[in-house]
């Protein structure tokens, strides 16, 4: 009855509200983000994981060295790897290390950072432990990662890695390690030699002090060289980019790509976007992160029909497709950016068709494990659950839920007004900024106007 009041309701609907680009959460998280295939994908392909198979392989490789070890890593902070190097030095093995300069580490923008401050400090401490045991040289542009042993011996062996030699990267991150031998090691030794003698800038001869490298040896080591399977980015060579662009243009069918960083207008990105425009199925794996330049490049792919999946901690770099009915792939240390493809010091390897197929299976498992999908334009009504949205240069996590409901209590009609016109002065918005809603629903009870009590005659 009206005298008892009426239950009232008002709804504001936001189904069509556009939130802009962002990552939509697509499945439950899993502890094993690295692979559904285990840590040993094949005899030549390994990935990080809790069982530490890749770490064991690298330490075993170092333990097998008889005469020489050459390694390169943007960072090195894994204690087990360092201990294995020191033991190798004690048994008379010559060891040479190329790593990033302190100036480069310090200048790396926060949004580009692939490592924590703690890891950088560990890197510096462990480098000092190597003084007198390992000849360490640094360069601003160095980003490659590999270990090779006995490149001039009868049994040259090695690994090319997408990961730095840090504990976190070798256990936590989705990365790729490729076992190499024979001529591949010898070809990679050519790159290491030009990096060490021609392109390095400083060397660590005493703890905590980097000295300028002498020019005496520069020019004695070739700066350009050919290889059947190893490709490079150096001051004189850009064969990683050349081989990837050629692979995309020569291939047919689906293309799979994984990288940490992406950049618009890079030659590789241009080839990928062109392939998507021409109807090729393009699947890209990336790490969800705030970096606006990477975001814009990835959105170009989405806009032209490609699928982009976000896998937490992803750092692997590779491309897979098929040529004349056979799988073809390249694993590289370079991101899909000019810094890495046009400049820098990077390494790649062209896989044979069997290993390329194994790598495709790994990519498929990573897509299954990926937590997010990237969209150009997210509407509130299209999502129920978690999203990550850009707020300027920040990536902010929010939850989209069906209904926000607020009970406003009882409201009384003014004298002479119909009870059905009773409404609040305003509808308060939700206070929790981490949540968005399809519908804002407000409830209240409308009461009739109070009537004056009748005058009593005595």
Residue pairs with C-beta under 8 A, 6 or more apart in sequence:
2 419
2 448
3 448
5 410
5 419
5 445
5 446
5 447
5 448
6 419
6 420
6 422
6 445
6 446
7 443
7 445
8 411
8 420
8 422
8 423
8 443
8 444
8 445
8 446
9 441
9 442
9 443
10 423
10 427
10 441
10 442
11 439
11 440
11 441
11 442
12 427
12 439
12 440
13 438
13 439
14 380
14 381
14 436
14 437
14 438
14 439
14 440
15 379
15 380
15 381
15 438
16 379
16 380
16 381
17 379
17 380
17 381
18 377
18 378
18 379
19 377
19 378
19 379
19 380
19 387
19 389
19 436
20 377
20 378
20 389
20 390
21 295
21 299
21 374
21 375
21 376
21 377
21 378
21 389
21 390
22 374
22 375
22 378
22 387
22 388
22 389
22 390
23 288
23 310
23 372
23 373
23 374
23 375
23 387
23 388
23 395
24 372
24 373
24 375
24 378
24 383
24 385
24 386
24 387
25 371
25 372
25 385
25 386
25 387
25 388
26 309
26 370
26 371
26 372
26 373
27 370
27 371
29 371
30 369
32 49
32 50
32 369
33 174
33 311
33 312
33 313
33 369
34 47
34 48
34 49
34 173
34 174
34 369
35 41
35 47
35 49
35 174
35 362
35 365
35 366
35 369
36 365
36 368
36 369
37 361
37 362
37 365
38 49
39 46
39 47
39 48
39 49
39 51
39 53
39 54
40 46
40 53
41 47
41 358
41 359
41 361
41 362
42 354
42 355
42 358
43 179
44 178
44 179
44 180
44 355
45 176
45 177
45 178
45 179
45 355
45 358
45 359
45 362
46 53
46 54
46 57
46 176
46 177
46 179
47 54
47 174
47 175
47 176
47 177
47 316
47 362
48 54
48 55
48 163
48 169
48 170
48 171
48 172
48 173
48 174
48 175
48 177
49 171
50 171
52 170
52 171
54 163
54 170
54 175
54 177
55 78
55 80
55 81
55 170
55 171
57 159
57 177
57 179
58 81
58 84
58 147
58 159
58 165
58 170
58 177
59 80
59 81
59 84
61 147
61 149
61 157
61 158
61 159
62 69
62 81
62 84
62 85
62 88
62 147
62 149
63 84
63 87
63 88
64 149
64 157
65 88
65 93
65 149
65 150
66 93
66 149
66 150
66 153
67 93
67 94
67 150
67 152
67 153
68 93
68 94
68 95
68 96
68 149
68 150
68 151
68 152
68 153
69 85
69 88
69 93
69 94
69 95
69 96
69 147
69 148
69 149
70 95
70 96
70 147
70 148
70 149
70 151
70 189
70 192
70 196
71 85
71 95
71 96
71 97
71 98
71 146
71 147
71 148
71 165
72 97
72 98
72 99
72 142
72 144
72 145
72 146
72 192
72 195
72 345
72 347
73 97
73 98
73 99
73 145
73 161
73 164
73 165
74 99
74 100
74 114
74 142
74 143
74 144
74 145
74 164
75 99
75 100
75 105
75 115
75 119
75 120
75 123
75 164
75 165
75 166
76 82
76 97
76 99
76 123
76 126
76 127
76 164
76 165
76 166
77 119
77 122
77 123
77 126
77 164
77 165
77 166
77 167
78 165
78 166
78 167
78 170
79 126
79 167
81 165
82 126
82 129
82 130
85 95
85 130
85 133
85 134
86 129
86 130
86 133
88 95
89 95
89 133
89 134
90 133
94 135
95 130
95 133
95 134
95 135
96 134
96 135
96 137
96 192
96 196
97 130
97 134
97 135
97 136
97 137
98 137
98 138
98 139
98 142
98 144
98 192
98 195
98 196
98 200
98 345
99 123
99 127
99 136
99 137
99 138
99 142
100 138
100 139
100 140
100 142
100 143
101 138
101 139
101 140
101 142
101 201
101 202
101 210
102 124
102 138
102 210
103 140
104 138
104 140
104 141
104 142
105 120
105 123
111 289
111 290
111 291
111 292
111 393
112 261
112 291
114 164
114 260
114 315
115 164
115 166
115 168
116 168
119 166
119 168
122 166
123 166
127 136
127 204
128 204
128 207
128 208
130 136
130 204
131 204
131 205
131 206
131 207
135 203
136 203
136 204
137 196
137 200
137 201
137 202
137 203
137 204
137 213
138 200
138 201
138 202
138 203
138 204
138 210
139 195
139 199
139 200
139 201
139 202
139 345
140 201
141 199
141 343
141 344
141 345
142 195
142 199
142 344
142 345
143 333
143 334
143 340
143 344
143 345
143 346
144 191
144 195
144 333
144 345
144 346
144 347
145 160
145 161
145 162
145 163
145 164
145 165
145 333
145 347
146 158
146 159
146 160
146 161
146 188
146 192
146 333
146 347
147 158
147 159
147 161
148 156
148 157
148 158
148 159
148 180
148 185
148 188
148 189
148 192
149 156
149 157
149 158
149 185
150 156
150 157
151 158
151 185
151 186
151 188
151 189
151 192
152 186
152 189
155 181
156 181
156 182
156 185
156 186
156 189
157 179
157 180
157 181
157 185
158 179
158 180
158 181
158 184
158 185
158 188
159 177
159 178
159 179
159 180
160 177
160 178
160 180
160 188
160 331
160 333
160 347
160 348
160 349
161 175
161 176
161 177
161 178
161 333
162 175
162 176
162 177
162 315
162 316
162 317
162 318
162 331
162 332
162 333
163 169
163 170
163 173
163 175
163 176
163 177
163 315
169 175
169 315
172 313
173 313
173 314
173 315
173 316
174 311
174 313
174 314
174 315
174 316
174 366
175 315
175 316
176 316
176 317
176 318
176 331
176 359
176 362
178 331
178 349
178 351
178 355
180 188
180 349
183 227
183 228
183 229
184 227
184 229
184 230
184 349
187 225
187 227
187 228
187 229
187 230
188 230
188 347
190 222
190 225
190 227
191 225
191 230
191 232
191 234
191 347
193 221
194 221
194 222
194 223
194 225
194 234
194 236
195 234
195 345
196 221
197 217
197 218
197 220
197 221
198 218
198 219
198 221
198 223
198 235
199 234
199 235
199 345
200 213
201 212
201 213
202 210
202 211
202 212
202 213
203 210
203 211
203 213
204 210
204 211
205 211
223 234
223 235
223 236
223 237
224 236
224 237
225 237
227 239
228 350
229 349
229 350
230 347
230 348
230 349
230 350
231 239
231 240
231 242
231 243
231 330
231 332
231 347
231 348
231 349
231 350
232 239
232 240
232 346
232 347
232 348
233 239
233 240
233 241
233 334
233 340
233 341
233 342
233 343
233 344
233 345
233 346
233 347
234 345
238 341
238 342
239 348
240 330
240 332
240 334
240 340
240 341
240 346
240 347
240 348
241 267
241 268
241 341
241 342
243 330
243 348
243 350
244 268
244 271
244 319
244 330
244 332
244 341
244 348
245 267
245 268
245 271
247 319
247 321
247 323
247 328
247 330
248 255
248 268
248 271
248 272
248 275
248 319
248 321
249 271
250 323
251 321
251 322
251 323
251 328
252 321
252 322
252 323
252 324
253 280
253 281
253 321
253 322
254 280
254 281
254 282
254 283
254 321
254 322
255 272
255 275
255 280
255 281
255 282
255 283
255 319
255 320
255 321
256 283
256 284
256 285
256 318
256 319
256 320
256 321
256 360
256 363
257 272
257 282
257 283
257 284
257 285
257 318
257 319
257 320
257 336
258 284
258 285
258 286
258 314
258 316
258 317
258 318
258 319
258 363
258 366
259 284
259 285
259 286
259 316
259 317
259 335
259 336
260 286
260 287
260 314
260 315
260 317
260 335
261 291
261 294
261 335
261 336
261 337
261 340
262 269
262 286
262 293
262 294
262 297
262 298
262 335
262 336
262 337
263 269
263 293
263 294
263 297
263 335
263 336
263 337
263 338
263 339
264 293
264 296
264 297
264 300
266 297
266 336
266 337
266 338
266 341
266 342
267 341
268 336
268 341
269 297
269 300
269 336
272 282
272 284
272 301
272 306
272 336
273 300
273 301
273 304
275 282
276 282
276 301
276 304
276 305
276 306
277 304
277 305
279 305
282 301
282 305
282 306
282 307
283 306
283 307
283 309
283 363
283 367
284 298
284 301
284 306
284 307
284 308
284 309
285 308
285 309
285 310
285 311
285 314
285 316
285 363
285 366
285 367
285 370
286 294
286 298
286 308
286 309
286 310
286 311
286 314
286 374
287 310
287 311
287 312
287 313
287 314
287 315
288 310
288 312
288 371
288 372
288 388
288 395
289 395
290 390
290 393
290 394
290 395
292 390
292 393
293 337
295 390
297 336
298 308
298 374
299 374
299 376
301 308
302 308
302 374
302 375
302 376
303 376
307 373
308 373
308 374
309 366
309 367
309 370
309 372
309 373
309 374
310 370
310 371
310 372
310 373
310 374
311 366
311 369
311 370
311 371
311 372
312 371
314 366
316 331
316 366
317 331
317 332
317 333
317 334
317 335
317 336
318 329
318 330
318 331
318 332
318 359
318 363
319 329
319 330
320 327
320 328
320 329
320 356
320 359
320 360
320 363
321 327
321 328
321 329
322 328
326 353
326 356
327 353
327 356
327 357
327 359
327 360
328 350
328 351
328 353
328 356
329 350
329 351
329 355
329 356
329 359
329 360
330 348
330 349
330 350
330 351
331 348
331 349
331 351
331 359
332 346
332 347
332 348
332 349
333 340
333 346
333 347
333 348
334 340
334 341
334 344
334 346
334 348
340 346
351 359
372 388
378 387
378 389
380 400
380 436
380 437
380 438
381 438
383 400
384 400
384 401
384 402
384 438
385 399
385 400
386 397
386 398
386 399
386 400
387 397
387 398
387 399
387 400
388 395
388 396
388 397
388 398
389 395
389 396
389 398
390 396
397 434
398 434
398 435
398 436
399 434
399 435
399 436
400 435
400 436
400 437
400 438
401 435
401 436
401 437
401 438
402 437
402 438
402 439
403 437
403 438
403 439
403 440
403 441
404 430
404 435
404 437
404 439
404 440
404 441
405 441
405 442
405 443
406 427
406 428
406 440
406 441
406 442
406 443
407 442
407 443
407 444
408 424
408 442
408 443
408 444
409 444
409 445
410 444
410 445
410 446
410 447
411 422
411 423
411 424
411 444
411 445
411 446
411 447
412 422
412 446
412 447
412 448
412 449
412 450
413 419
413 421
413 422
413 446
413 447
413 448
413 449
414 449
415 449
415 450
416 449
417 449
419 446
419 447
419 448
419 449
420 446
422 444
422 446
422 447
424 442
424 444
427 440
427 442
429 440
430 437
430 440
